[in-house]
Amino acid sequence: MALPKIGNKAPAFSLKDQNGDKRTLKDYLGSIVVLYFYPKAMTPGCTVQACGIRDSEKALKKMGVEVLGVSIDPYPRLAKFAEREKLKFTLMSDEDHKVADKYGVWGLKKFMGREFMGLKRTSFIIDKDGHLRHIMEKVNTKKHHDDVMDWIKENLS
C-alpha cells in the first residue's frame, strides 16, 4: 500500500489507547500531530525513540504538538510500556494493522536475513487542520524527537 499524499487530509482512524479508551484523529484537530508508527513496545530501538519524545515533551507541548505512538501491540502491553518508561503521551494499539495499512507502513521487512510482514518505523506530521504535511521514512530512533522539532520549527511555526 502506498503512503498517503502530502497535502491531503490525513487518513482518519479510531484506535484504543494504552488505557483501552478510543481515540480518533479528530480528537486532535487544532493541534499539530506527530503520528509515529513503531514496530514493538519495550524493544531497544522503540524504547530509545519513546524516551526521546518523553524527554522533549515540554518543548513539544510549547509548540502545540500532540504525539501519538502506534504499534500492533495489544493495549495492555502499551500500558506496561508507558508505565515502565514514564511515558505521558498517547500510545495506540493497531493489532489488526488496519491503520498501518491506511498509512502505507505495513509491509515486507528484512531483519537478520529473514523476511516478514511488519510495521515500518515511520512518522507523519499532521497540521492543525488535519492535513498531512510531512513523512519521515528514515527514522533515527536516537534523534527522532530532535528531527521532528526541527521540521516543525522550520515549516509550521
C-alpha positions as CSV (number, residue, x, y, z in Angstrom):
1,M,0.0,0.0,0.0
2,A,1.3,3.5,-0.8
3,L,1.9,6.3,1.6
4,P,-0.7,8.9,1.8
5,K,-0.1,12.1,-0.2
6,I,1.3,15.2,1.5
7,G,-1.2,18.0,1.4
8,N,-4.2,15.6,1.6
9,K,-6.3,15.1,4.7
10,A,-4.5,12.5,6.9
11,P,-6.4,9.2,6.9
12,A,-8.9,9.0,9.7
13,F,-8.6,6.4,12.4
14,S,-10.2,5.1,15.7
15,L,-7.9,3.1,17.9
16,K,-7.7,2.0,21.6
17,D,-5.1,3.9,23.6
18,Q,-2.9,2.3,26.4
19,N,-5.9,2.7,28.8
20,G,-8.3,1.0,26.4
21,D,-10.1,4.3,25.5
22,K,-11.0,5.0,21.9
23,R,-9.0,7.8,20.3
24,T,-9.6,9.3,16.8
25,L,-7.6,11.8,14.7
26,K,-10.5,14.2,15.0
27,D,-9.8,14.4,18.8
28,Y,-6.6,16.3,18.0
29,L,-7.8,18.9,15.5
30,G,-6.3,22.2,16.5
31,S,-3.0,20.6,17.4
32,I,0.0,19.7,15.3
33,V,0.1,15.9,15.5
34,V,3.1,13.7,15.3
35,L,1.8,10.2,14.5
36,Y,4.6,7.8,14.7
37,F,4.5,4.1,13.9
38,Y,6.9,1.8,15.7
39,P,7.4,-1.9,15.5
40,K,7.1,-3.2,19.1
41,A,6.9,-1.7,22.6
42,M,9.7,-2.4,25.1
43,T,12.3,-3.3,22.4
44,P,15.6,-1.3,22.5
45,G,15.0,1.0,19.4
46,C,11.4,1.7,20.3
47,T,12.3,2.5,23.9
48,V,15.1,4.9,22.8
49,Q,12.7,6.6,20.4
50,A,9.8,6.9,23.0
51,C,12.1,8.1,25.8
52,G,13.5,10.8,23.5
53,I,9.9,12.0,22.9
54,R,9.2,11.8,26.6
55,D,12.3,13.9,27.4
56,S,11.2,16.5,24.8
57,E,7.6,16.6,25.8
58,K,7.7,20.1,27.4
59,A,9.2,21.6,24.3
60,L,6.8,19.8,22.0
61,K,3.8,21.0,24.1
62,K,5.1,24.6,23.8
63,M,5.0,24.1,20.1
64,G,1.3,22.9,20.2
65,V,2.3,19.3,19.3
66,E,0.5,16.2,20.4
67,V,2.4,12.9,20.0
68,L,0.6,9.7,19.2
69,G,2.6,6.5,19.0
70,V,1.1,3.5,17.2
71,S,2.2,-0.2,17.2
72,I,0.5,-3.5,16.7
73,D,0.9,-4.4,20.4
74,P,-2.3,-5.0,22.4
75,Y,-3.2,-2.1,24.6
76,P,-2.3,-3.8,27.9
77,R,1.3,-4.1,26.7
78,L,1.3,-0.4,25.8
79,A,0.1,0.4,29.3
80,K,3.0,-1.6,30.7
81,F,5.4,0.2,28.3
82,A,4.1,3.7,29.3
83,E,4.3,2.9,33.0
84,R,7.8,1.4,32.8
85,E,9.2,4.3,30.8
86,K,7.1,7.0,32.4
87,L,5.6,8.0,29.0
88,K,2.9,10.7,29.3
89,F,1.9,10.8,25.6
90,T,-0.7,8.6,23.9
91,L,0.2,5.1,22.7
92,M,-2.4,3.4,20.5
93,S,-2.9,-0.3,19.6
94,D,-3.4,-1.2,15.9
95,E,-3.4,-5.0,16.4
96,D,-5.0,-5.8,13.0
97,H,-2.8,-3.2,11.3
98,K,-5.7,-1.5,9.5
99,V,-4.5,2.0,10.3
100,A,-0.9,1.0,9.4
101,D,-2.3,-0.2,6.0
102,K,-4.1,3.2,5.5
103,Y,-0.8,5.0,6.1
104,G,1.2,2.6,3.9
105,V,3.5,1.4,6.7
106,W,2.6,-2.3,6.9
107,G,4.8,-4.3,4.6
108,L,7.7,-6.6,4.0
109,K,10.6,-6.1,6.3
110,K,14.1,-7.7,6.5
111,F,15.9,-8.4,9.7
112,M,19.0,-10.7,10.1
113,G,18.5,-12.3,6.8
114,R,14.8,-13.1,7.4
115,E,11.8,-11.6,5.6
116,F,8.5,-11.0,7.3
117,M,5.5,-8.7,7.3
118,G,5.6,-5.9,9.9
119,L,5.2,-2.3,10.9
120,K,7.7,0.0,9.2
121,R,9.1,2.7,11.6
122,T,7.6,5.9,10.0
123,S,6.4,9.3,11.3
124,F,3.8,11.6,10.0
125,I,3.4,15.3,10.8
126,I,-0.2,16.5,10.6
127,D,-1.2,20.1,10.8
128,K,-3.8,21.7,13.0
129,D,-6.5,21.3,10.2
130,G,-5.8,17.5,9.8
131,H,-3.7,17.8,6.6
132,L,-0.6,15.6,6.2
133,R,2.4,17.9,6.0
134,H,5.5,15.7,6.2
135,I,6.5,12.0,6.2
136,M,9.7,10.7,7.9
137,E,10.5,7.3,6.4
138,K,14.1,7.0,7.5
139,V,13.8,7.5,11.3
140,N,16.8,7.6,13.5
141,T,15.5,6.4,16.9
142,K,18.2,8.3,18.8
143,K,17.3,11.7,17.3
144,H,13.8,11.3,16.2
145,H,12.5,13.9,18.7
146,D,15.0,16.5,17.5
147,D,14.3,15.8,13.8
148,V,10.5,16.2,14.5
149,M,11.0,19.5,16.4
150,D,13.4,20.9,13.8
151,W,11.0,20.2,11.0
152,I,8.0,21.7,12.8
153,K,10.0,24.8,13.7
154,E,11.2,25.3,10.1
155,N,7.8,24.6,8.5
156,L,4.8,25.1,10.8
157,S,5.9,27.9,13.2
